[in-house]
Amino acid sequence: MSPKASPISNAQRALDTEPQSVDAPLSAAAAFLVLVVKDDDASIATARSVVASTGDLIKDLRIRANSGLFTCNVGISHRVWGPLTGKPAPSELVPFREVRGATHTAVATAGDLLYHIRADTMDLIIEFEKLLLEAFGDAVTAVDDVAGFRYFDGRDLLEFVDGTANPDGLDLPAATIVGEEDPDYAGGSYVVIQKYLHDLSAWRAQKVETQEAIIGRTKFDNVELPDATQGQKSHKTLCTIQDADGEHDILRDNMPFAVPGRGEYGTYFIGYSRHLWVIEKMMERMFIGDPPPLHDRILDFSKAVAGVTFFAPARKFLSDLAD
Ligand code: HEM
């Protein structure tokens, strides 16, 4: 008979595997800050120490948020995992794998650290980024910094409600948080980002019925349309991954972003998953098509201009990097 784990060891395990704020509610504002770490030893050491102290910086800001929402999740890429943590990478962590379909490509771009920051107001986000980047100094280069905003009732700039099918309740950690299948990284989550730019005039030239068939939901009231069993599938159907184990969900916290003066309107896709392969499979179905070459028609109006994969480890893993 195997000995039972004591309450103390259970509590310690819970502490060691406490996830970052993956399950934070959809916020009014967000930022997606992607950094590349310089390769010299001093820069790596600075980056390690700033990443380790991010939890303290979050607390410094949260107390100033007057009980409003403020969360930040840190992701680390495959490229810097070894140098930064001194540990072997999580079992599924690989660099973003480009997906080249007959017409569209999910491009892979640079990025070593992801800061996914969510708050009720933009002032907190900017303050946090300012303090964070001061701490990093010239150890990093920011390759992207996108401010996302909530658009009416949670719509993307294609004007559809985005985020509906996200898992909730106990399904949320089951879909997003690594468990004992990778014990050293239990409590962590794979995170993939993609930046999309929309061709809004081409999209708006489509009939609402065409747009609804592309997404797989009605536009005004967000009701799910039946899945096509053959031929062209909707975005919703292509992103539904089912096998003998059932349906595999991910958590999305996409945000619209825009610079109207430059005609720039986009969606910043962010997906959290317990298994990287689930997000990769969705992208394969979107870009290559199911069946090929019937790609996701959302891509005829939305161009992927960035794509990076990270792993957001448990909180304690991050703070322990200081040791
Ligand atoms: C231009 C970028 C994108 C836009 C505007 C977009 C928009 C949407 C919208 C409006 C829905 C339907 C409502 C909902 O359930 O949220 C949806 C569903 C979904 N999308 Fe996307 N999406 C984008 C990219 C992606 C990517 C890159 C992935 C994954 C790799 C993805 C995964 C999903 C999933 C899993 C669902 C739910 C499917 C289900 O009903 O089970 N999306 N998306």
Boltz pocket constraint, residues with backbone or C-beta under 6 A from the ligand:
constraints:
  - pocket:
      binder: B
      contacts: [[A, 156], [A, 158], [A, 160], [A, 161], [A, 162], [A, 163], [A, 164], [A, 165], [A, 166], [A, 194], [A, 196], [A, 215], [A, 217], [A, 235], [A, 236], [A, 237], [A, 239], [A, 240], [A, 250], [A, 252], [A, 267], [A, 269], [A, 271], [A, 279], [A, 282], [A, 283], [A, 298], [A, 302]]
      max_distance: 6.0
